[in-house]
Amino acid sequence: MGFWGFFAIVVGTVAGVITIPWGIHTYVWPKLIRPAILRLFNKTQPNDPAMPATEKTSQSIDARLERIETRLGQFADYLDGLPDTKDKKKHVLFTRGREAQKAYQYTEAIKLFNEILSMETSGSERVALHGLIGNCFMDMSELKEAEGHYKEAEAEAKAADDTEGLAAAMGNLGIVYRQKGELDKAMEHHQQALKIDIEIGNRLGQANQLGNLGIIYLHKGELDKALEHHQQALEIDMEIGYRLGQANDLCNLGNVYKQKGDMNKALEHYQQSLKIHQEIGSRLGQANQLGNLGIVYRHKGELDKALEHHQQSLEIQKEIGNRLGQANQLGNLGIVYQQKGKLDKALEHLHQALQISQQIGARPEAEKAKRNIEVVLEARGEK
């Protein structure tokens, strides 16, 4: 977004500003990710008495590895009137902040947005600024800080009777809760945000929340509901001409098809998503789709192609400073190395994935890393 598809990119939408990561309606959860067996393409079944014992052991181990797919939650862009403010200083700071954000210079962007917050601002402007800052923290995988700013945005929106800002804040909080593994809480927030967006006629917001709900249904294993929501999101994004949203929707549809075992359809949707991300210059989107393609190639048994795509994804994730993305791809590389029989390299990458996941508070990813490490240690006869 199967094994460590550390997050097959799912795209979920986070309101407020940006991106991603995390994608966009984005990211594989414990209950969802216990897919069957990796060697789906081997005609010899694991229980075949003619199969060598070592081969049976290898398949048993592969079957228990958990993928790390990239599923992004899409942050909704809520800017209030900041882009058109007549306050020259605000306008300069806001423009510089957005440029820094788009250049993945999140610390600088946060500094500039905070400087605007220190000035005299309206309630709706504060909603937008807290949302922007929260999105920057999300892109840095700092969930606690992001949650704090989204809650500030929610409170400011309620005080200012800013319904659009409130929907954006609630949707972004839903993405935080999903990444923390709190799926029921996440669904509640996305449903409330969708209700508001429908009431005020915000089509972009509706597409975002439909996509986010689709990701949660995927996590819950309700695949037909997931497909339905992502298709609806894609139709709206095509209708309004939102290219990034279309790329995210295609990615999320690819995740569902992969979960259904239809690797060809998954590959097709990921490639379409990657093409759009390349055309619009979204580095994060490119990294996510390269990772998703790597997972599909691994499922197909094309391990060298899988390694190549995960390595490319990891390089971009490092370049843009996306810590969660780095953890995901390190985990995916660990799984591929395990399948190639390079257990030392597998452990090295899995331990790095675990360390980063723990540092950023990504509990579901950390738990997957721990379980995968146990499986590889067992393969080495150490458990």
Secondary structure, DSSP 8 states (H G I E B T S, - for coil): ---B--B---EEEESSS---SS-SE----TTT-----S-TT-SS-TT-TTS-HHHHHHHHHHHH--B-B----EE----TTGGG-S-HHHHHHHHHHHHHHHTT-HHHHHHHHHHHHTS---HHHHHHHHHHHHHHHHHTT-HHHHHHHHHHHHHHHHHHT-HHHHHHHHHHHHHHHHHTT-HHHHHHHHHHHHHHHHHHT-HHHHHHHHHHHHHHHHHTT-HHHHHHHHHHHHHHHHHHT-HHHHHHHHHHHHHHHHHTT-HHHHHHHHHHHHHHHHHHT-HHHHHHHHHHHHHHHHHTT-HHHHHHHHHHHHHHHHHHT-HHHHHHHHHHHHHHHHHTT-HHHHHHHHHHHHHHHHHHT-HHHHHHHHHHHHHHHHHTT--
